[in-house]
Amino acid sequence: MSDSQRSPLPDLNWLATCHNAIAMDSYPFHPGNDGYLLFLGRMSPDKGAHHAAALARETGLPMILAGKMHDVEERQHFAANVEPLLGGNIEYVGEVSHDEKVRLLQHARATVFPIQWPEPFGLVMVESMACGTPVVATRQGAVPEVIEQGRSGIIVDSPAELAEAVQQAITSSVSRPSVWWTTTSPPISACSNAGYGRTTSQAPAATSTIPASRTGVTSAFSTPNRP
């Protein structure tokens, strides 16, 4: 799913990197926001919900946390490290439906992705960007392949830098149209007919047998002007 995912086995005869794709008309661009930060992911230590909540405490910005909490480890981590930070400007809304997830992404001021492990891709980043919402993320796994620094979001080296990065993302030139347009450019290009990022240009033989219904969805909604 990413060049990062290849790194443990660099000597294999890799054919291509097939970045994850999304159906862009399932994540419509939204030009505004309701002022809150969003964390979307499992309540496990490696997803970093505790860092997102701590960031909201530090900045005073509203934060919505959404995601599943089924496993014992997730429940224990939530109780010990996330729940004590809730209240006031920080709210956990639990696991959400697809429609609820899209609404949260569309109306967020920024999506926080403070992962603590080498995530093979991180689909929530592209889902957020498709809605026009910038992403602030830690430099782990495929994050540098997905986020264009300063254009679709901000990448930091440690959770300690998240607060400054969020302020930069919401006050700088990281505009929502600019964020959306990055999803149309390699390596993401999730809204193109290709749909699998660089796959069609790098390995046409490998994708020639993929049915059209599996290779992405051409957007049917109005798109922002190129910034």
C-alpha positions in Angstrom: 0.0 0.0 0.0 3.0 2.3 0.3 6.7 2.5 -0.2 7.1 2.5 3.5 5.4 -0.9 3.7 8.1 -2.2 1.4 11.0 -1.1 3.5 11.4 -4.2 5.8 11.9 -6.3 2.6 13.7 -4.0 0.1 15.2 -6.8 -1.9 12.0 -8.4 -3.0 11.0 -8.0 -6.6 8.3 -5.4 -6.1 6.2 -4.7 -9.1 4.5 -1.5 -7.9 3.1 0.4 -5.0 -0.7 0.5 -5.0 -1.8 3.3 -2.7 -5.2 3.0 -1.3 -8.1 4.7 -3.2 -11.4 6.1 -2.1 -14.6 6.9 -3.9 -14.4 10.6 -4.0 -18.1 11.2 -4.2 -18.4 9.4 -0.9 -16.3 12.2 0.7 -17.6 15.5 -0.8 -15.5 18.6 -0.5 -16.8 21.1 2.1 -15.6 24.7 2.0 -16.1 25.6 5.7 -15.5 24.2 9.1 -17.1 24.3 12.6 -13.9 25.0 14.5 -13.1 21.7 16.1 -10.2 19.3 15.7 -10.9 15.7 14.9 -9.3 12.4 15.8 -10.7 9.4 14.0 -9.3 6.0 14.9 -9.2 3.1 17.3 -8.6 3.8 21.0 -5.3 1.9 21.0 -1.9 3.3 22.0 -0.4 3.2 18.5 -3.2 5.3 17.1 -2.4 8.2 19.5 -5.8 9.3 20.8 -4.2 10.3 24.1 -1.8 12.6 22.2 -4.8 14.2 20.4 -6.6 14.8 23.6 -3.5 16.2 25.2 -3.1 18.5 22.2 -6.6 19.8 22.7 -5.9 20.4 26.4 -2.8 22.3 25.6 -4.3 24.5 22.9 -7.8 24.9 24.3 -9.3 24.1 20.9 -12.4 21.9 20.7 -11.6 18.2 20.0 -13.9 15.4 18.9 -12.6 11.9 19.3 -14.4 9.1 17.3 -13.5 5.5 16.9 -14.1 2.0 18.1 -13.1 0.7 21.6 -13.8 -3.0 21.6 -10.6 -4.8 22.6 -9.4 -5.1 26.2 -6.2 -3.2 25.4 -8.3 -0.4 23.8 -10.5 -0.1 26.8 -7.6 -0.2 29.2 -5.7 2.5 27.3 -8.8 4.7 27.0 -9.6 4.4 30.7 -6.0 5.2 31.8 -4.9 7.8 29.2 -7.8 9.3 27.3 -10.8 9.4 29.6 -9.1 11.5 32.2 -8.6 14.2 29.6 -12.2 14.3 28.5 -14.6 17.1 29.4 -14.9 20.8 28.6 -13.6 21.2 25.0 -12.9 17.5 24.5 -15.6 14.9 23.6 -15.5 11.2 22.8 -18.5 10.2 20.6 -17.7 6.5 20.2 -17.8 4.5 17.0 -19.6 6.3 14.1 -21.3 5.3 10.9 -20.0 6.2 7.5 -22.3 9.2 7.1 -21.4 10.4 10.6 -17.7 10.0 9.8 -18.0 12.0 6.6 -19.9 14.8 8.4 -17.2 15.0 11.1 -14.4 15.1 8.5 -16.2 17.7 6.4 -16.8 20.1 9.3 -13.5 19.7 11.2 -10.9 22.5 11.2 -8.1 19.9 11.0 -7.8 16.1 11.4 -5.1 15.0 13.9 -3.3 11.8 13.0 -0.7 11.3 15.8 0.2 7.6 15.0 2.9 5.9 17.0 3.6 3.0 14.6 4.6 2.6 10.9 1.1 2.7 9.5 1.1 1.0 6.1 -1.1 3.8 4.6 -3.6 5.6 6.8 -6.8 5.9 4.8 -8.3 8.5 7.2 -5.8 11.0 5.9 -7.0 10.8 2.3 -10.6 10.8 3.4 -10.0 14.0 5.4 -8.1 15.6 2.5 -10.9 14.7 0.0 -13.3 16.8 2.3 -10.8 19.7 2.2 -9.7 19.2 5.8 -6.0 19.5 6.4 -4.2 16.7 8.4 -1.6 17.2 11.1 0.3 13.9 11.6 3.4 12.4 13.1 6.1 11.2 10.7 5.4 7.5 10.8 5.0 4.9 8.1 3.4 6.2 4.9 2.5 9.7 6.3 5.2 11.5 4.3 3.9 9.8 1.1 0.3 11.0 1.7 0.7 14.5 3.1 2.2 17.3 1.1 4.0 19.4 3.7 2.4 22.8 4.0 -0.2 22.2 1.3 -2.4 19.4 2.5 -1.2 19.4 6.1 1.7 19.5 8.5 4.0 16.6 9.4 5.8 16.6 12.8 8.5 14.4 14.2 7.0 14.0 17.7 3.7 14.5 19.6 5.4 17.4 21.4 5.3 19.4 18.2 1.6 18.8 17.5 0.3 22.0 19.1 2.5 24.3 17.1 1.7 22.3 13.9 -2.1 22.6 14.4 -1.8 26.4 14.9 0.3 26.5 11.7 -2.3 24.4 9.8 -5.3 26.5 10.8 -3.7 29.9 10.4 -1.3 29.5 7.5 -1.8 29.0 3.7 -3.1 25.5 4.1 -6.4 26.3 2.4 -9.2 23.8 2.0 -9.2 24.0 -1.8 -5.4 23.4 -1.7 -5.9 20.3 0.5 -8.5 18.9 -1.9 -6.4 19.5 -5.0 -3.6 17.4 -3.5 -5.9 14.3 -3.8 -5.9 14.8 -7.5 -2.1 14.7 -7.8 0.4 11.7 -7.6 1.0 9.8 -5.5 -2.6 10.1 -4.2 -4.8 11.0 -7.2 -7.7 9.3 -5.5 -10.3 11.2 -7.4 -9.0 10.3 -10.8 -10.3 7.5 -13.0 -7.2 5.5 -12.1 -8.1 5.6 -8.4 -5.1 3.5 -7.3 -2.7 6.4 -7.2 0.4 5.7 -9.2 -0.5 2.2 -10.0 -1.7 2.8 -13.6 1.4 4.8 -14.5 3.9 2.6 -12.8 2.5 -0.9 -13.6 -0.2 -0.9 -16.3 0.1 -4.6 -16.8 -0.6 -5.2 -13.2 -3.8 -3.1 -13.3 -5.1 -4.2 -16.7 -7.2 -6.9 -15.2 -8.8 -4.8 -12.5 -12.5 -4.2 -13.4 -13.5 -0.5 -13.9 -15.8 -0.7 -10.9 -12.7 -1.5 -8.7 -10.5 1.3 -10.0 -12.0 4.4 -8.5 -15.0 6.6 -8.9 -15.1 9.7 -10.9 -16.4 12.6 -8.8 -20.0 13.7 -9.5 -19.9 16.7 -7.1 -18.7 20.2 -7.7 -15.0 20.7 -7.0 -13.2 23.8 -5.8 -11.2 25.9 -8.1 -7.5 25.2 -8.2 -5.8 27.6 -5.7 
